Amino acid sequence: MTSFSDFGLADTLNRALTDAGYETPTPIQTQAIPDLLKGRDLLGIAQTGTGKTAAFALPILQRLAPGKPAAPRRVRALILSPTRELATQIAESFKLYARYMNHMSVAVVFGGVGHRPQEDRLKRGVDILVATPGRLMDHMAAGMVSLETTEIFVLDEADQMLDMGFVQPVRRIVKTLPKARQSLFFSATMPKEIGQLAGEMLFNPVTVSVAPAATTVERVEQRVIHVETGAKRRLLLDVIVAEKPERALIFTRTKHGADRVVRQLGQDGVDAAAIHGNKSQAQREKALAAFKAGSTQILVATDIAARGIDVTGVSHVINFDLPNIPESYVHRIGRTARAGASGVAISFCADDERPYLKDIEKITRQKIPAEDRRGTIAISEKADSSERGERSFGKRPQPGSRSSNQAARNNRRPAPAPVSAEQQRRDAMPAAKARQPGAAKPSHAAHAKPGQAKPSNRPVHRDTGASEESLGRVGFLAGGRDGMKRRPAEGRGQRDGR
């Protein structure tokens, strides 16, 4: 197949493809579309950026076109996606291809936004629904949508579903689908668990593989730089200055790490934005739109949020932290070298990340060119307040150290004020004589029996927890201005919360 017109697609689809500038099908489109048009189940092993969305979207639109529109609360084709960004991207592609199919309805549902608009749309029925598993199950439980008449089911990015813990929700959703359906299963990698899930879902499938499992894009120039963890900040700035990326995507392992990199780059005079699971949907869309438009040239992301970032012109991918899941490396660097372009992938590797690098090289079957910069980059002392808090919290300063001396100065009590002769005379007098006329009498509780705790002179009040909430737990426990400045240490080795 050398042209989309060779597939025998409807004129409305060919017109939309021409308008979008589609000319020559990609390998996965050439292999998958003919069998999908026949109604076959399909197991596709394809990396991101290979054109797999069009590979399943075009046959779905072609097959659904002659039928009747979806009934209320019913769905004709369901596409499950692991993230909001990817779901939005798939829905936009469907709308692009179906622009001349006025009767074809496309909707997307995901978490992080209100239920009501999505419920109103589902009540009217949807021909093509793109959804994330969690929010779809919410709507199913509320009776807003039923899958009993669904004709086509697509599971996209199946390996990422596994990483995010969505395998069991996917199984529950599949149980509600009719047995007489067409099922499509796509994954960039094929671990054993994903192979088992595919076996449960598919019937006599056609297998399409456009690249060996977990191989990287050949047009990506890859290299690793060995460096101390504390020198990564300086190294990142040096790489940005030296490489002058047109559009760079920087990956961190955690959400807090992404925010910290953006904050540090801002302190170093480099504009950047972050996208991760703790951001609201509006914030994520705004950051992604600015990155696509080019007004923000650097986007810092976690692995989960990066799914669905289909942006042409990403010249550089920088792994500030190596992923602890080797397959994620393939997904990360697949964000560059898209649509036939070339790209650069640079990974920073600290000593404690060397096992991750070994796993990556094993699964990608290659030795990544490496450069050793350890000991050549001064560890930056210009750390922000959160970094200082992370380094100091939970660690006892060594005696004689600068931090120990500083802590001693901060915790040193002020010298008592000098006591006047009159005050000394009053302190020496019995309590009855020392009491001045009009002074309050001591309470009966003051004459406590032996063995009883002597009441405190401090005012009695209930601890509602408001003070702890206002100061933050560390500040509340430590007290004082130094305690309020401290922040809890960020979890080490923690997988992104998605």
Secondary structure, 3 states (H helix, E strand, C coil): CCCHHHHCCCHHHHHHHHHCCCCCCCHHHHHHHHHHHCCCCEEEECCCCCCHHHHHHHHHHHHHCCCCCCCCCEEEEEEECCCHHHHHHHHHHHHHHCCCCCCCCEEEECCCCCCHHHHHHHHCCEEEEEECHHHHHHHHHCCCCECCCCCEEEECCHHHHHHCCCHHHHHHHHHCCCCCCEEEEEECCCCHHHHHHHHHHCCCCEEEECCCCCCCCCCEEEEEEECCHHHHHHHHHHHHHHHCCCCEEEECCCHHHHHHHHHHHHHCCCCCEEECCCCCHHHHHHHHHHHHHCCCCEEEECHHHHCCCCCCCCCEEEECCCCCCHHHHHHHHCCCCCCCCCEEEEEEECHHHHHHHHHHHHHHCCCCCEEECCCCCCCCCCCCHHHHHHHHCCCCCCCCCHHHHHHHHHHCCCCCCCCCHHHHHHHHCCHHHHCCCCCCCCCHHHCCCCCCCCCCCCCCCCCCCHHHHHHCHHHHHHCHHHHHHCCCCCCCCCCCCC
